[in-house]
Amino acid sequence: MDPAASSLPYSPQQVISQAFDFDPAELFAEQDQGQVQLDGALLYIKLYQQEESNVLLLMADLGFLPTEQRTAYYQMMLVANSGWRDLAGGALCTDDSGDQAFLRLRLDLDTLGAEMLAQWLAAFVFAAEAWAMRFAATDSPAEAAAEAPELIPQPQDFLGLALFNRA
């Protein structure tokens, strides 16, 4: 993404590295890809170009979904995806096998300044860690859903948006 990054007024690698207190060369050792261990979740970071846009993809591995209760977890994830606030703009999903839960966010960097990108990162990390705690804290999706309101600060208006979905 080096040629594309030069079209931005800031270095996304630098902003992301500062957010996690890493050296950019260390974090992005694999051509604009990196990973950071969060509290309970592993965050995968990828910078790339799609058509004419500079894109940041964040994927937080939230953990294994127990086979015997997978359907209930899927239902909880689908309901959560109808709200924006608890996901920091991301979406809950699984890997192809349905075994692992992820929180995914795609950002168009051409529409974000450095400060706004840092705010998105902070909110996404907080949401990823909270969801990882939900999946790790209990074997019951109903219990995890019941604990949900306490894990995410209310209201989440870090972007100055008025959010109407309070679900």
BELWO-V676345 format. One record per residue. N is the residue number from 0. SS is DSSP state (h for helix, s for strand, l for the rest). PHI is phi in whole degrees, 0 to 359 (none if undefined). NEAR is the number of other ideal C-beta (glycine too) atoms within 10 Angstrom. Layout:
N_SS_PHI_NEAR, N_SS_PHI_NEAR
//
This chain:
0_l_none_20, 1_h_305_10, 2_h_297_7, 3_h_291_19, 4_h_300_17, 5_l_293_9, 6_l_281_11, 7_l_270_17, 8_l_284_6, 9_l_213_14, 10_l_262_15, 11_h_302_24, 12_h_300_20, 13_h_292_13, 14_h_298_22, 15_h_295_22, 16_h_298_20, 17_h_295_15, 18_h_299_18, 19_l_253_15, 20_l_57_8, 21_l_239_15, 22_l_284_9, 23_h_305_16, 24_h_294_9, 25_h_285_9, 26_h_292_20, 27_l_253_21, 28_l_295_10, 29_s_259_9, 30_l_24_11, 31_l_62_17, 32_s_228_15, 33_s_203_21, 34_s_213_14, 35_s_225_19, 36_s_278_9, 37_l_264_18, 38_l_285_11, 39_l_92_19, 40_l_220_25, 41_s_255_16, 42_s_261_20, 43_s_260_15, 44_s_237_22, 45_s_219_18, 46_s_253_21, 47_s_202_14, 48_s_253_15, 49_s_233_11, 50_l_56_5, 51_l_256_8, 52_s_257_12, 53_s_269_21, 54_s_235_18, 55_s_243_23, 56_s_246_15, 57_s_245_24, 58_s_230_21, 59_s_257_27, 60_s_281_19, 61_s_267_27, 62_s_124_19, 63_s_280_12, 64_l_261_22, 65_l_301_14, 66_h_304_9, 67_h_291_8, 68_h_238_16, 69_h_300_16, 70_h_299_12, 71_h_294_16, 72_h_294_21, 73_h_301_16, 74_h_298_13, 75_h_299_20, 76_h_294_23, 77_h_297_10, 78_h_297_13, 79_h_298_18, 80_l_293_14, 81_l_281_9, 82_l_251_14, 83_l_262_16, 84_h_301_20, 85_h_288_22, 86_h_246_24, 87_l_52_25, 88_l_85_18, 89_l_271_24, 90_s_219_14, 91_s_277_23, 92_s_206_15, 93_s_233_16, 94_l_285_12, 95_l_301_6, 96_l_279_7, 97_l_82_14, 98_l_277_13, 99_s_250_15, 100_s_264_25, 101_s_226_22, 102_s_248_28, 103_s_238_16, 104_s_217_20, 105_s_245_14, 106_s_240_20, 107_s_273_11, 108_h_292_23, 109_h_292_12, 110_h_258_10, 111_l_240_19, 112_l_274_13, 113_h_299_16, 114_h_294_10, 115_h_293_16, 116_h_299_20, 117_h_298_15, 118_h_293_17, 119_h_299_22, 120_h_300_22, 121_h_299_13, 122_h_294_21, 123_h_294_24, 124_h_298_21, 125_h_300_18, 126_h_296_24, 127_h_298_28, 128_h_294_19, 129_h_294_23, 130_h_292_29, 131_h_298_22, 132_h_296_18, 133_h_299_26, 134_h_288_23, 135_h_274_13, 136_h_286_13, 137_l_207_15, 138_l_266_10, 139_l_247_13, 140_h_301_21, 141_h_295_12, 142_h_294_12, 143_h_298_21, 144_h_293_18, 145_h_293_12, 146_h_279_14, 147_h_308_17, 148_h_300_9, 149_h_283_9, 150_h_274_17, 151_l_248_19, 152_l_300_12, 153_l_240_11, 154_l_280_11, 155_l_268_18, 156_l_237_11, 157_l_297_16, 158_l_258_12, 159_l_74_7, 160_l_264_12, 161_l_272_6, 162_l_262_13, 163_l_261_7, 164_l_277_9, 165_l_259_8, 166_l_289_10
//
